[in-house]
Every structure is written in C-alpha cells, then in structure tokens.
Amino acid sequence: MTMLTRIASLHTGRARDRWEGRPPSAIGKEPVSCSLFLGAEGLVGDEQADRTVHGGPEKALHHYPADHYAAWAEAWPEQAAIFVAGGFGENVSTTGLTEADLCLGDRLRLGRALVEVCQGRQPCWKLSAHTGIGEMAARLQKSGRTGWYYRVIEPGEVAAGDPVVLAGRRHPDWPLSRVIAARFDPRLDPAVAAAIAALPELSESWRKSFLKKTDPAFAEDTSARLSGA
C-alpha cells in the first residue's frame, strides 16, 4: 500500500433554499473539525437535496483537489475568495492528488474506511448558481478538473489529517483523467466508449452514458444540466 497524501479537510452541508424559484441545495459545505463516520451513503451529517441526481451509494463521497483552485482564481480573480477548500461542494479536500494520479476502480484507505473510485463529477447549474459565475459548470466540465466520487467498500471513521493510502489498482490503463475526458467528448470513438462501459467498477449511471456513446449516431445534449433550463 502506498500513501498518496493526507486529508486536508472534510466538509458537510445541509439542504436549504438558496435561490428564489429554484430547488434547494446542499452544495454549500462547511469544514468539520471532528472525525465522522463514513457509511455506504456518505458522511454522517451530510445531505443531498435531490437524491435522483446526487448522493446514493455510487456518489457517497465527493473528492476535489484543492490543487485546482489556483487556476480558477486566476481565471476569475475578482471571485478568488470562493476558490478555497470546500468551495465546490466537495466532502474531501486534499493537495498533491489529482485526476491524473488515480485510475478508475482504485481503492483507497481514508482513515478507517475503504473507498473505490467509480466516476468523475458531472457539474450542473447549481455549481454556477453557488459560485455566482454563470459559466462555471460548463467550464468545469470542459476543463476535466471535476474531482471524483467514491463508493464505500468498508465503512469507518474519517478525519482531517488521516492518510490517503492506495490499497489497490485494477485498471492502470484507465487513469481517471482519461475516463473523465472521454465522458464529455462528443466525438468519442465508440470502441473506447464500449471499453470503458465494460469496466466493472464504473458507476451504473456512467455505464449507461458510455453505452449510449457506443452508438455513432448518438448526440448528447448537456445544456439542461449545465444551465438548469
């Protein structure tokens, strides 16, 4: 097993009304100083407002590299105060570990819990509303700097400062950065889509999306998700 980094901070949030005429959201997260129990559907004390698209066993925990925030702050210097750990609604913040360093299906030991990388993030309009930057969700998707989700293999206590340890790697040919880029590539080779869809550790929602991409005639429209229209 290889130690990759340490958890810099943990973040949780409760669902609440944020924007008039819009559904509630739990994207606003606050740092937690104590250890928390990580169960099959996430950290104790964390909520998801719309369970049809957020949360659940295959989106139990969202990890976003704090390493990316400097680039976002450079792009929008007037909004620099937003681009800090927890700023995109993530549960786990680290430095020194990005999408390029992990592979789909990697198993990581976070404190006493064991988790598995199963998909990247599909940003939606709530990220744009949360940051006050209308194009934020679209820019995040295009950049590939989306962060990723874990499913929980073994529940356990997790705390800031705990080591992040690589406990197993099954697919070294499928770095997460490659899978995320493929997910949002409108001209993805159908053979590549089929190969990714066949990976058993892939979340079911992303498997369905990649199976659609095996049809050369398929054209995905992400505008509603990104704009909230």
Secondary structure, DSSP 8 states (H G I E B T S, - for coil): -EEEEE--EEEE---B--STTS--B----EEE-S-EEEETTEETT---S-TTTS-SGGGSEEEEEGGGHHHHHHH-GGGGGG-STTTTS-SEEESS--GGG-BTT-EEEETTEEEEEEEE----HHHHHHHT-TTHHHHHHHHS---EEEEEEE-EEE-TT-EEEEEE-S-TT-BHHHHHHHHT-TT--HHHHHHHHT-TTS-HHHHHHHHHHTSTT-----HHHHH--
